[in-house]
Amino acid sequence: MGLEPSLHGASLRLQMRTLVHNKSMSKFIVDCTNIKSEEEFWDKYLSSVDTVEGDLFGRNLDALWDALHAGGPGAPIEGTKLISVRNSDSLKSFREGLFYDHLKQISYDLRSDPGSLLSFRVL
């Protein structure tokens, strides 16, 4: 895939990021060491994962599902095969464990979807 000279601004930057990504790696690690709040988790997700329309991402669990399952804002760039959420024990304290449980459910639901090309692991 070559760069089209007619592209400008954000479209060109997105295409260039995709080119660089395709040549390097297709996985992202979200290290949750020292994460103390949901706000910090979303900050870490957006800083760790190269996303599409990250500025429009809703920063909640429903938005994460939409991003990972349907390619909504906050979805990883095209070609991503794995997002691994690591050192996630601290997340178990958010919302009395419901936040962590929902992340695990998203992981399970993506694995159960035969059409999904993305693996989302919570470790």
N, C-alpha and C positions, 0 to 999 in steps of 0.2 A: 504494500500500500504506500503510495507516494503522496507527498503534500500537493494539494491543489493550489495554484497561485491565486485563485479567486477567493480563497478563504481569508477572513480577517478576524482580528480580535479574539474573542473567547472561543470561537469555533476552531481557529488555528491552534490556540493553546491546548484545547482539549485533544485535538488530533495528534499534536506533538507528544502530549503526555501519554496517550495510548500507544504511540509508536515506541517510546522509551520503555513503557511497561511491558509490552509484548516481547521486547528483547531481553528483559531482565528477569522478572519473576511474576508468578501468577498466584501468590499467596501473601496474606497480610496477617500480622500478629498484633493483637490488642492486649498488651500486658497490663493487667489490673493491679499490679503491686502498688500498694499505698493509695488505692482509690477509696475515698471516704464518702462519696455521695453520688447520686445518679447524675448530677450535673458534671462531675468529674469524669464519670464513665463516658458520657456523650462527647465531652471534650477529647478524651483519649481515643474513642472510636474515630472521630473525624480527623484527628491528627495522625492516626496510625493507618487508616485505610484511604487509599486514593479513590475518592468518590466522584460521582457525577451529581452536579447541583447540590453539593454539600451545604451551601448557604441557605437552601430551601428546605433542608431536612428538618423534620418536626421534633427531633430529639426526644422521642418516646418509643415505647415498645411497639405500638401499632405502626408508627412510621418506619421502624426497623423492619417489621414484617413486610410492609409494602415495598421497601427498598430492595430487600433480599429476594422476595418472591416475584414481584412484578416489575422491578427495575425503576421504582419511583425515586424521588430525590433522596440522596444519601446512598444510592446503590454503588457497589464497587465498580470500577471501570471495566469495560468489556474485556473478557479473557481471564478474569479472576476465577480461580478454581477453589480457593480455600481462604476463609477468614477464621482464625483461631483466637478465641478469647482465653487467655491463660492467667494463672494465678487468680482465679475467680472467687476464692473463698470469701473475700471481703464483700462481695456482692450479695452474699446470703443474708446479710443483715438489713438490706434495703427492703422496706415494706414487709417486714416479718418473713422474709424469704420468698415472697411472691415475685419480686423482680428477677431473681435468679431462676426460679421455677419457670417463668415465662421465657427467659432466654433459652433454657434447656428445651422447652416445648417448640420454640422456633427451630432449634437445631434438629429435633426429631421430625418435625413437619417437613423441613427441607429434604432430609434424608429419605422420607417416605414418598416424596413426589418424584415419580419416575422421569419427569421432564426437567427437573432441576439440574443444572450443570454446576451449581455452587455448593460447596460443603461449608457449613457454619458449625464450628465445634466450640463447646464451652468446657474448658478443662480446669 
